[in-house]
Amino acid sequence: FYLFFFHILFFLFLWSYWQTVFTELLPIPDR
């Protein structure tokens, strides 16, 4: 159970980091 929780946290952290990098690489044009 603990390992599962750790994986979820890690996944969330990775997703957040990836989104930030992706946004920096490809900035969304604001209208």
N, CA, C and O atoms as CSV, one atom per row, in Angstrom:
chain,resi,resn,atom,element,x,y,z
A,1,PHE,N,N,0.845,-1.213,0.000
A,1,PHE,CA,C,0.000,0.000,0.000
A,1,PHE,C,C,0.876,1.258,0.000
A,1,PHE,O,O,0.634,2.201,-0.754
A,2,TYR,N,N,1.889,1.250,0.856
A,2,TYR,CA,C,2.787,2.408,0.922
A,2,TYR,C,C,3.477,2.629,-0.420
A,2,TYR,O,O,3.599,3.760,-0.893
A,3,LEU,N,N,3.923,1.540,-1.021
A,3,LEU,CA,C,4.598,1.645,-2.314
A,3,LEU,C,C,3.648,2.229,-3.358
A,3,LEU,O,O,4.043,3.050,-4.186
A,4,PHE,N,N,2.407,1.797,-3.304
A,4,PHE,CA,C,1.411,2.296,-4.259
A,4,PHE,C,C,1.235,3.806,-4.102
A,4,PHE,O,O,1.203,4.543,-5.088
A,5,PHE,N,N,1.124,4.253,-2.855
A,5,PHE,CA,C,0.972,5.675,-2.573
A,5,PHE,C,C,2.186,6.458,-3.085
A,5,PHE,O,O,2.047,7.536,-3.662
A,6,PHE,N,N,3.360,5.900,-2.865
A,6,PHE,CA,C,4.594,6.546,-3.321
A,6,PHE,C,C,4.593,6.681,-4.838
A,6,PHE,O,O,5.009,7.709,-5.373
A,7,HIS,N,N,4.128,5.652,-5.528
A,7,HIS,CA,C,4.068,5.692,-6.985
A,7,HIS,C,C,3.124,6.785,-7.466
A,7,HIS,O,O,3.409,7.469,-8.449
A,8,ILE,N,N,2.015,6.946,-6.783
A,8,ILE,CA,C,1.052,7.986,-7.172
A,8,ILE,C,C,1.686,9.366,-7.017
A,8,ILE,O,O,1.574,10.218,-7.899
A,9,LEU,N,N,2.348,9.569,-5.893
A,9,LEU,CA,C,2.994,10.862,-5.667
A,9,LEU,C,C,4.062,11.132,-6.721
A,9,LEU,O,O,4.176,12.237,-7.250
A,10,PHE,N,N,4.835,10.100,-7.008
A,10,PHE,CA,C,5.894,10.237,-8.000
A,10,PHE,C,C,5.307,10.568,-9.365
A,10,PHE,O,O,5.838,11.407,-10.093
A,11,PHE,N,N,4.203,9.899,-9.706
A,11,PHE,CA,C,3.551,10.132,-10.991
A,11,PHE,C,C,3.035,11.564,-11.076
A,11,PHE,O,O,3.181,12.218,-12.109
A,12,LEU,N,N,2.437,12.049,-10.005
A,12,LEU,CA,C,1.913,13.417,-9.993
A,12,LEU,C,C,3.055,14.420,-10.157
A,12,LEU,O,O,2.945,15.392,-10.904
A,13,PHE,N,N,4.144,14.165,-9.448
A,13,PHE,CA,C,5.298,15.050,-9.539
A,13,PHE,C,C,5.854,15.058,-10.959
A,13,PHE,O,O,6.175,16.113,-11.505
A,14,LEU,N,N,5.965,13.872,-11.546
A,14,LEU,CA,C,6.485,13.757,-12.904
A,14,LEU,C,C,5.571,14.482,-13.888
A,14,LEU,O,O,6.044,15.189,-14.778
A,15,TRP,N,N,4.273,14.306,-13.723
A,15,TRP,CA,C,3.306,14.936,-14.623
A,15,TRP,C,C,3.422,16.463,-14.539
A,15,TRP,O,O,3.430,17.151,-15.560
A,16,SER,N,N,3.512,16.978,-13.317
A,16,SER,CA,C,3.631,18.421,-13.124
A,16,SER,C,C,4.913,18.941,-13.772
A,16,SER,O,O,4.901,19.963,-14.459
A,17,TYR,N,N,6.011,18.233,-13.549
A,17,TYR,CA,C,7.289,18.640,-14.123
A,17,TYR,C,C,7.232,18.621,-15.645
A,17,TYR,O,O,7.713,19.545,-16.301
A,18,TRP,N,N,6.642,17.564,-16.204
A,18,TRP,CA,C,6.555,17.432,-17.655
A,18,TRP,C,C,5.710,18.561,-18.239
A,18,TRP,O,O,6.054,19.130,-19.275
A,19,GLN,N,N,4.595,18.884,-17.565
A,19,GLN,CA,C,3.734,19.957,-18.057
A,19,GLN,C,C,4.492,21.280,-18.079
A,19,GLN,O,O,4.367,22.053,-19.029
A,20,THR,N,N,5.266,21.538,-17.052
A,20,THR,CA,C,6.037,22.777,-16.989
A,20,THR,C,C,7.047,22.840,-18.124
A,20,THR,O,O,7.172,23.867,-18.790
A,21,VAL,N,N,7.761,21.755,-18.344
A,21,VAL,CA,C,8.757,21.712,-19.415
A,21,VAL,C,C,8.082,21.881,-20.769
A,21,VAL,O,O,8.559,22.626,-21.625
A,22,PHE,N,N,6.971,21.185,-20.952
A,22,PHE,CA,C,6.258,21.256,-22.224
A,22,PHE,C,C,5.757,22.674,-22.485
A,22,PHE,O,O,5.816,23.155,-23.616
A,23,THR,N,N,5.271,23.334,-21.453
A,23,THR,CA,C,4.768,24.699,-21.602
A,23,THR,C,C,5.911,25.649,-21.948
A,23,THR,O,O,5.742,26.577,-22.738
A,24,GLU,N,N,7.059,25.410,-21.356
A,24,GLU,CA,C,8.203,26.283,-21.643
A,24,GLU,C,C,8.701,26.068,-23.062
A,24,GLU,O,O,9.069,27.017,-23.753
A,25,LEU,N,N,8.710,24.810,-23.489
A,25,LEU,CA,C,9.177,24.512,-24.843
A,25,LEU,C,C,8.177,25.000,-25.882
A,25,LEU,O,O,8.549,25.589,-26.897
A,26,LEU,N,N,6.906,24.745,-25.609
A,26,LEU,CA,C,5.864,25.148,-26.553
A,26,LEU,C,C,4.848,26.039,-25.850
A,26,LEU,O,O,3.811,25.562,-25.388
A,27,PRO,N,N,5.146,27.325,-25.769
A,27,PRO,CA,C,4.241,28.260,-25.087
A,27,PRO,C,C,2.910,28.382,-25.818
A,27,PRO,O,O,2.869,28.518,-27.041
A,28,ILE,N,N,1.830,28.330,-25.057
A,28,ILE,CA,C,0.505,28.447,-25.662
A,28,ILE,C,C,0.213,29.919,-25.964
A,28,ILE,O,O,0.277,30.760,-25.067
A,29,PRO,N,N,-0.106,30.232,-27.217
A,29,PRO,CA,C,-0.402,31.627,-27.594
A,29,PRO,C,C,-1.707,32.119,-26.982
A,29,PRO,O,O,-2.787,31.619,-27.297
A,30,ASP,N,N,-1.588,33.098,-26.112
A,30,ASP,CA,C,-2.797,33.643,-25.489
A,30,ASP,C,C,-3.502,34.599,-26.447
A,30,ASP,O,O,-2.864,35.379,-27.155
A,31,ARG,N,N,-4.820,34.521,-26.452
A,31,ARG,CA,C,-5.582,35.360,-27.389
A,31,ARG,C,C,-6.018,36.645,-26.693
A,31,ARG,O,O,-6.671,37.489,-27.307
